[in-house]
Amino acid sequence: MPSDVSMESESAALADRDAGSWRPGYCLPAEYYTSDDLYRNDIRVLSRRWLMVDHVNRIPNPGDYFLFELGDDSVIVVRTRNGEVRAHHNVCRHRGSRICLESDGNARYLVCPYHAWSYDLEGKLRKAQPMGEDFDPAQHGLHPCHVRIFEGLIFLNLSLGEAPDFETFIQRGRPFLSDYGIADLKVAARRNYPTMANWKLVSENFSECSHCRCSHGLFTQVFNIDAIDKWIGYDSNFSSTQVNWEQKQREAGRHVGVIADGPESDSLQVYVRQEIGYGHKTGTADGEPVAPLIGNLKEYDNGWTNVGFEPMSVVVAFSDYVVLNRYTPRSADLTDFEVTWLVHKEAKEGKDYDLGRLLELFDVTVTEDKKIVEDQQRGVHSSAYRPGPFGANEGRPSDICTWYMSHFNNSGQDLQ
């Protein structure tokens, strides 16, 4: 048992260390996971970036809308009468009230509940209370929000000014996702896993698999963890079975391999397509198909694709279903982890797919991750927490921390 003297020495050593210091290859200091001020700065910087927020099937009919909220900002994403997807800041141009108060719904017009100012679905002001003679309705439409669609995925940029070039942002994702026909899929299920942890801890955890063997029993039965560890650790020496599978995929005209941006990049994107492992045809507990083939695929090819356009979301695709994972910060200590499962648009639940089997892999894994990261957040709050070093197979979370420290800071200035 340690003596009182040794315990006092250890406490003094901890107290003497600069909690605000950081160096590459280490986790972030506690305040970057716990500070309300830093959280608000995170939101300010994130809102200027392209963010994947949902799938077009969320709003299939004219007038369908949903709200995307980030920090103090609320955005109405709506399907117009002519079928376009538009996005408007959810702020009335009269006296600033929120217009849509429900998280989703269907509306013929967007009507402010305060003074009944009415806007069409394109955001144009159509009706207001009597105003002065110099009032110009054309100058009082809803503020538009930047919105783009790629493979049926809805991306927003909340900047009031010019947004970064979208084509540059998504162009490398095209060959990785083009075979899956994601735009034509339908939402089979949507689940939210509110996680009492900072969004960066959620992102770091989901970007590595060195914890999988001790934390994710089902996941390790489905995936070849050694292959995942290699690309996360940036080791290109894959097994002969993986190499042979990649060669067959290339011969079939499929895109394979790994692209992982370094922390100097703007969005820290990652693109991976590799063999699932263990002879599994798709991402299920037994490896057997769970739903009809999607896109232009002609067979269950034993592969999976992982695409991260930015560290707040990941698209995971198999031969018969696609999963969208999105981590939306709600406070310094809370992140909404939303998971959406997509299947063939003609597939019928109970006939063409079993919902329980479809959800199982990611429902079990995300539930386990929720507990892992919440326990980590509790530990980070401890006065004894000091940033520890990342291991050899934790190159991706290490890069997330370096990327974050390169592009965000606590002075209210965007380093971009």
C-alpha positions as CSV (number, residue, x, y, z in Angstrom):
1,M,0.0,0.0,0.0
2,P,1.5,3.4,-1.0
3,S,2.7,5.6,1.8
4,D,1.2,9.0,2.6
5,V,4.4,10.6,1.4
6,S,4.3,8.8,-2.0
7,M,0.7,9.7,-2.5
8,E,1.4,13.4,-1.7
9,S,4.3,13.3,-4.1
10,E,2.1,11.9,-6.8
11,S,-0.6,14.5,-6.2
12,A,2.0,17.3,-6.3
13,A,3.3,15.9,-9.6
14,L,-0.2,16.0,-11.1
15,A,-0.8,19.5,-9.8
16,D,2.5,20.7,-11.3
17,R,1.6,19.5,-14.8
18,D,0.1,22.1,-17.2
19,A,-3.4,20.8,-17.8
20,G,-3.7,23.0,-20.9
21,S,-0.7,21.7,-22.7
22,W,-0.9,19.3,-25.6
23,R,1.4,17.5,-27.9
24,P,0.8,15.4,-31.0
25,G,0.2,11.7,-30.4
26,Y,-1.7,12.4,-27.2
27,C,-5.3,12.8,-26.2
28,L,-6.6,16.3,-25.7
29,P,-6.5,18.1,-22.3
30,A,-9.6,17.8,-20.3
31,E,-11.0,21.3,-21.0
32,Y,-11.3,20.4,-24.7
33,Y,-13.9,17.8,-23.8
34,T,-15.6,19.6,-20.9
35,S,-15.5,23.4,-21.4
36,D,-18.7,25.2,-22.4
37,D,-16.7,28.0,-23.9
38,L,-14.7,25.6,-26.1
39,Y,-17.9,23.8,-27.0
40,R,-19.4,27.0,-28.3
41,N,-16.3,27.7,-30.4
42,D,-16.5,24.1,-31.7
43,I,-20.1,24.8,-32.9
44,R,-19.1,28.1,-34.5
45,V,-16.3,26.4,-36.5
46,L,-18.3,23.3,-37.4
47,S,-21.2,25.4,-38.7
48,R,-18.9,26.7,-41.4
49,R,-18.2,23.3,-42.8
50,W,-20.2,20.9,-44.9
51,L,-22.1,18.5,-42.7
52,M,-24.0,15.3,-43.7
53,V,-27.3,15.6,-41.9
54,D,-29.7,13.1,-43.4
55,H,-31.1,11.2,-46.4
56,V,-33.6,12.6,-49.0
57,N,-36.0,9.8,-48.1
58,R,-36.6,11.7,-44.8
59,I,-38.7,14.2,-46.8
60,P,-40.2,12.2,-49.7
61,N,-43.3,14.4,-50.3
62,P,-43.9,18.1,-51.1
63,G,-44.1,20.0,-47.9
64,D,-42.3,17.4,-45.8
65,Y,-39.7,19.0,-43.6
66,F,-37.3,18.3,-40.7
67,L,-35.2,20.5,-38.5
68,F,-31.5,20.2,-38.2
69,E,-30.1,22.0,-35.1
70,L,-26.6,22.8,-34.2
71,G,-25.9,25.0,-31.3
72,D,-28.2,28.0,-31.4
73,D,-29.0,27.5,-35.1
74,S,-32.0,25.8,-36.5
75,V,-32.5,25.0,-40.1
76,I,-35.7,23.9,-41.9
77,V,-34.9,21.3,-44.6
78,V,-38.0,21.0,-46.8
79,R,-39.2,19.3,-50.0
80,T,-40.7,22.0,-52.3
81,R,-43.7,21.6,-54.6
82,N,-41.4,20.9,-57.6
83,G,-39.5,18.3,-55.7
84,E,-36.4,20.2,-54.8
85,V,-34.8,20.0,-51.4
86,R,-34.3,23.5,-49.9
87,A,-33.0,24.7,-46.6
88,H,-33.9,27.9,-44.7
89,H,-32.7,29.3,-41.4
90,N,-35.6,28.8,-39.0
91,V,-35.8,32.5,-38.1
92,C,-38.8,34.8,-39.0
93,R,-37.7,37.9,-40.8
94,H,-40.2,40.0,-38.8
95,R,-39.1,39.8,-35.1
96,G,-36.9,36.7,-35.1
97,S,-39.2,34.0,-33.8
98,R,-38.7,30.3,-34.7
99,I,-41.1,29.4,-37.4
100,C,-41.2,25.6,-37.3
101,L,-41.4,24.3,-33.7
102,E,-41.8,20.6,-34.3
103,S,-38.8,18.5,-35.3
104,D,-40.5,17.3,-38.5
105,G,-43.8,17.4,-40.3
106,N,-45.6,18.5,-43.4
107,A,-46.6,22.1,-44.2
108,R,-48.3,23.8,-47.1
109,Y,-46.7,27.0,-46.1
110,L,-44.1,28.0,-43.4
111,V,-46.1,30.2,-41.0
112,C,-44.6,32.0,-38.1
113,P,-46.7,31.4,-34.9
114,Y,-45.9,34.9,-33.5
115,H,-47.6,37.2,-36.1
116,A,-48.5,34.8,-38.8
117,W,-46.0,35.9,-41.4
118,S,-46.2,33.3,-44.1
119,Y,-43.5,32.0,-46.4
120,D,-43.7,29.6,-49.3
121,L,-41.6,26.4,-49.3
122,E,-38.9,28.2,-51.4
123,G,-38.6,30.8,-48.6
124,K,-40.3,33.7,-50.3
125,L,-42.5,35.9,-48.1
126,R,-46.1,35.6,-49.2
127,K,-48.1,37.2,-46.5
128,A,-47.3,39.7,-43.7
129,Q,-49.3,42.1,-41.4
130,P,-49.7,45.6,-42.7
131,M,-46.3,47.3,-43.0
132,G,-45.0,50.7,-44.1
133,E,-45.1,52.0,-47.6
134,D,-41.3,51.4,-48.0
135,F,-41.6,47.7,-47.0
136,D,-40.4,45.4,-49.8
137,P,-41.6,41.8,-49.3
138,A,-39.0,40.6,-51.8
139,Q,-36.3,41.7,-49.3
140,H,-37.8,39.7,-46.4
141,G,-37.7,36.1,-47.5
142,L,-36.2,33.5,-45.2
143,H,-32.4,33.4,-45.1
144,P,-31.3,30.5,-47.2
145,C,-29.0,27.8,-45.8
146,H,-26.4,26.2,-48.1
147,V,-27.7,22.7,-49.1
148,R,-26.4,20.1,-51.5
149,I,-27.4,16.6,-52.3
150,F,-24.9,13.8,-53.1
151,E,-26.0,10.2,-53.6
152,G,-29.2,11.0,-51.8
153,L,-27.3,12.3,-48.8
154,I,-28.2,15.9,-47.6
155,F,-25.4,18.1,-46.7
156,L,-25.7,21.5,-45.0
157,N,-23.3,24.4,-44.5
158,L,-24.7,27.0,-42.0
159,S,-22.5,29.9,-43.1
160,L,-24.4,33.1,-43.9
161,G,-21.6,33.9,-46.3
162,E,-20.1,31.9,-49.1
163,A,-19.6,28.1,-48.5
164,P,-16.6,26.0,-49.4
165,D,-16.8,24.3,-52.8
166,F,-19.0,21.3,-52.5
167,E,-17.6,19.3,-55.4
168,T,-14.1,19.5,-54.0
169,F,-15.5,18.3,-50.7
170,I,-17.3,15.1,-52.0
171,Q,-15.5,14.2,-55.2
172,R,-13.4,11.4,-53.8
173,G,-16.5,9.7,-52.4
174,R,-18.0,9.1,-55.8
175,P,-16.1,5.9,-56.8
176,F,-16.5,4.4,-53.3
177,L,-20.3,4.9,-53.1
178,S,-21.5,4.9,-56.7
179,D,-22.4,1.1,-56.8
180,Y,-24.8,1.3,-53.9
181,G,-27.6,3.5,-55.4
182,I,-28.0,5.2,-52.1
183,A,-30.3,7.9,-53.5
184,D,-32.9,5.3,-54.3
185,L,-32.9,3.6,-51.0
186,K,-35.5,4.0,-48.3
187,V,-35.2,4.4,-44.5
188,A,-35.9,1.2,-42.8
189,A,-35.2,2.4,-39.3
190,R,-33.8,5.4,-37.4
191,R,-32.5,5.3,-33.8
192,N,-31.0,8.0,-31.6
193,Y,-28.5,7.1,-28.9
194,P,-28.0,10.2,-26.8
195,T,-24.5,9.9,-25.4
196,M,-23.4,11.8,-22.3
197,A,-20.0,12.7,-23.8
198,N,-18.3,15.3,-25.9
199,W,-18.6,14.9,-29.6
200,K,-14.8,14.5,-30.1
201,L,-14.7,11.5,-27.8
202,V,-17.5,10.0,-29.7
203,S,-15.7,10.6,-33.0
204,E,-12.4,9.4,-31.7
205,N,-13.9,6.2,-30.4
206,F,-15.7,5.3,-33.6
207,S,-12.5,5.9,-35.6
208,E,-10.5,3.1,-34.0
209,C,-10.9,-0.5,-33.3
210,S,-8.2,-1.3,-30.8
211,H,-10.9,-1.4,-28.2
212,C,-13.1,-3.8,-30.2
213,R,-11.7,-7.1,-29.0
214,C,-12.4,-6.3,-25.3
215,S,-15.6,-4.3,-25.9
216,H,-17.5,-5.5,-29.0
217,G,-18.0,-9.2,-29.1
218,L,-20.5,-9.2,-32.0
219,F,-18.5,-6.8,-34.0
220,T,-15.4,-8.9,-33.8
221,Q,-17.4,-12.0,-34.9
222,V,-18.4,-10.1,-38.1
223,F,-15.3,-8.1,-39.1
224,N,-11.6,-9.0,-39.6
225,I,-10.3,-6.7,-36.8
226,D,-6.7,-7.2,-37.9
227,A,-7.5,-5.7,-41.3
228,I,-9.3,-2.8,-39.7
229,D,-6.4,-2.2,-37.3
230,K,-4.0,-2.0,-40.2
231,W,-5.8,0.8,-42.1
232,I,-6.4,2.7,-38.9
233,G,-2.7,2.3,-38.0
234,Y,-1.8,3.2,-41.6
235,D,-0.2,-0.2,-42.2
236,S,-0.6,-1.3,-45.8
237,N,0.7,-4.9,-45.3
238,F,-2.7,-6.7,-45.6
239,S,-3.2,-10.4,-45.5
240,S,-3.1,-12.5,-48.6
241,T,-6.9,-13.1,-48.4
242,Q,-7.5,-9.4,-48.3
243,V,-5.1,-8.8,-51.2
244,N,-6.8,-11.5,-53.3
245,W,-10.2,-10.1,-52.6
246,E,-9.1,-6.6,-53.6
247,Q,-7.7,-8.0,-56.9
248,K,-11.0,-9.7,-57.7
249,Q,-12.9,-6.5,-57.0
250,R,-10.6,-4.5,-59.2
251,E,-11.1,-7.0,-62.0
252,A,-14.9,-6.5,-61.6
253,G,-14.5,-2.8,-61.9
254,R,-15.1,-2.1,-58.2
255,H,-13.2,0.6,-56.3
256,V,-11.2,-0.7,-53.3
257,G,-8.4,0.4,-51.0
258,V,-7.9,3.1,-48.4
259,I,-7.7,6.9,-48.6
260,A,-7.1,8.6,-45.2
261,D,-6.4,12.3,-45.0
262,G,-3.8,13.6,-42.6
263,P,-4.6,16.2,-39.9
264,E,-3.4,19.0,-42.2
265,S,-6.4,18.4,-44.4
266,D,-9.6,20.5,-44.2
267,S,-12.1,17.8,-43.4
268,L,-10.0,14.8,-42.4
269,Q,-11.8,12.5,-44.8
270,V,-11.5,8.7,-44.9
271,Y,-12.5,6.2,-47.6
272,V,-12.2,2.5,-47.1
273,R,-13.4,-0.5,-49.0
274,Q,-12.2,-3.9,-47.9
275,E,-13.3,-7.5,-47.3
276,I,-15.5,-8.0,-44.2
277,G,-13.8,-11.2,-43.2
278,Y,-14.6,-14.8,-42.1
279,G,-16.4,-15.5,-45.3
280,H,-19.2,-13.1,-44.4
281,K,-21.4,-12.0,-47.3
282,T,-22.7,-8.9,-45.5
283,G,-22.8,-7.2,-42.1
284,T,-24.9,-9.6,-40.1
285,A,-24.2,-11.8,-37.1
286,D,-24.1,-15.0,-39.3
287,G,-22.8,-13.3,-42.4
288,E,-25.8,-14.2,-44.4
289,P,-27.9,-11.7,-46.5
290,V,-30.5,-9.8,-44.6
291,A,-32.1,-7.8,-47.4
292,P,-32.3,-7.6,-51.2
293,L,-29.2,-6.4,-53.1
294,I,-29.0,-2.7,-53.6
295,G,-27.7,-0.4,-56.4
296,N,-26.1,-2.1,-59.3
297,L,-24.7,-5.0,-57.3
298,K,-25.2,-8.4,-58.8
299,E,-24.0,-10.5,-55.8
300,Y,-23.2,-10.3,-52.1
301,D,-19.5,-9.6,-52.5
302,N,-18.2,-10.1,-49.0
303,G,-17.1,-6.4,-48.8
304,W,-17.9,-3.3,-46.9
305,T,-17.3,0.4,-47.5
306,N,-16.6,3.1,-44.8
307,V,-16.8,6.7,-45.8
308,G,-16.2,9.7,-43.5
309,F,-16.7,13.1,-45.2
310,E,-15.9,14.8,-41.9
311,P,-15.3,13.6,-38.3
312,M,-19.0,14.0,-37.4
313,S,-20.5,11.3,-39.6
314,V,-19.7,8.0,-41.2
315,V,-21.5,6.1,-44.1
316,V,-21.1,2.3,-43.9
317,A,-22.3,0.3,-46.9
318,F,-22.8,-3.4,-47.5
319,S,-24.2,-5.3,-50.4
320,D,-27.8,-5.2,-49.0
321,Y,-28.0,-2.2,-46.7
322,V,-26.4,1.1,-45.8
323,V,-26.0,2.7,-42.3
324,L,-25.6,6.4,-41.7
325,N,-24.0,7.4,-38.5
326,R,-24.1,11.1,-37.4
327,Y,-22.8,12.6,-34.2
328,T,-24.4,16.0,-33.4
329,P,-23.0,18.0,-30.5
330,R,-25.7,19.2,-28.1
331,S,-23.5,20.5,-25.2
332,A,-20.0,20.0,-24.0
333,D,-21.2,16.7,-22.3
334,L,-23.9,15.5,-24.7
335,T,-23.8,14.2,-28.3
336,D,-26.8,12.8,-30.2
337,F,-25.6,9.7,-32.0
338,E,-28.2,9.0,-34.7
339,V,-28.1,5.9,-36.8
340,T,-30.2,5.4,-39.9
341,W,-30.6,2.1,-41.8
342,L,-31.3,2.2,-45.5
343,V,-32.5,-0.7,-47.7
344,H,-33.8,-1.3,-51.2
345,K,-36.8,1.0,-51.9
346,E,-39.1,-1.9,-52.8
347,A,-38.1,-4.1,-49.8
348,K,-40.9,-5.0,-47.5
349,E,-40.3,-5.5,-43.7
350,G,-41.2,-9.0,-42.6
351,K,-41.0,-10.3,-46.2
352,D,-37.8,-9.1,-47.7
353,Y,-35.9,-8.3,-44.5
354,D,-36.1,-9.0,-40.8
355,L,-35.8,-5.7,-38.9
356,G,-34.2,-7.3,-35.9
357,R,-31.4,-8.9,-38.0
358,L,-31.0,-5.7,-39.9
359,L,-30.5,-3.6,-36.8
360,E,-28.6,-6.0,-34.7
361,L,-24.9,-5.3,-35.6
362,F,-25.0,-1.6,-35.2
363,D,-27.6,-1.4,-32.5
364,V,-25.5,-3.7,-30.3
365,T,-22.2,-2.0,-31.2
366,V,-23.5,1.6,-30.8
367,T,-25.1,0.7,-27.5
368,E,-21.8,-0.7,-26.3
369,D,-19.9,2.4,-27.6
370,K,-22.4,4.7,-25.8
371,K,-21.4,3.2,-22.4
372,I,-17.7,3.2,-23.3
373,V,-17.6,6.9,-24.2
374,E,-19.8,7.9,-21.3
375,D,-17.4,6.2,-18.9
376,Q,-14.5,7.9,-20.6
377,Q,-16.2,11.3,-20.3
378,R,-16.7,10.7,-16.5
379,G,-13.0,10.0,-16.3
380,V,-11.9,13.0,-18.2
381,H,-13.8,15.2,-15.7
382,S,-11.6,13.8,-12.9
383,S,-8.9,16.1,-11.4
384,A,-6.4,13.3,-12.0
385,Y,-7.0,13.0,-15.7
386,R,-4.0,13.8,-17.9
387,P,-3.8,13.2,-21.7
388,G,-2.4,9.7,-22.4
389,P,-0.5,8.6,-25.5
390,F,-2.2,6.9,-28.5
391,G,-1.1,3.4,-29.4
392,A,0.2,2.0,-32.7
393,N,-3.3,1.1,-33.9
394,E,-4.8,4.4,-32.9
395,G,-3.5,6.6,-35.7
396,R,-6.9,7.8,-36.7
397,P,-8.0,9.2,-33.3
398,S,-4.6,10.7,-32.9
399,D,-5.1,12.5,-36.2
400,I,-8.5,13.7,-35.1
401,C,-6.9,15.4,-32.1
402,T,-4.2,16.9,-34.2
403,W,-6.7,18.0,-36.9
404,Y,-8.9,19.6,-34.1
405,M,-6.0,21.5,-32.6
406,S,-5.0,22.7,-36.1
407,H,-8.4,24.0,-37.1
408,F,-10.0,25.0,-33.8
409,N,-8.8,27.1,-30.9
410,N,-10.2,28.8,-27.8
411,S,-9.7,32.4,-28.9
412,G,-12.8,32.8,-31.0
413,Q,-10.6,32.8,-34.2
414,D,-11.1,30.2,-36.9
415,L,-7.6,29.0,-37.9
416,Q,-8.7,28.2,-41.5
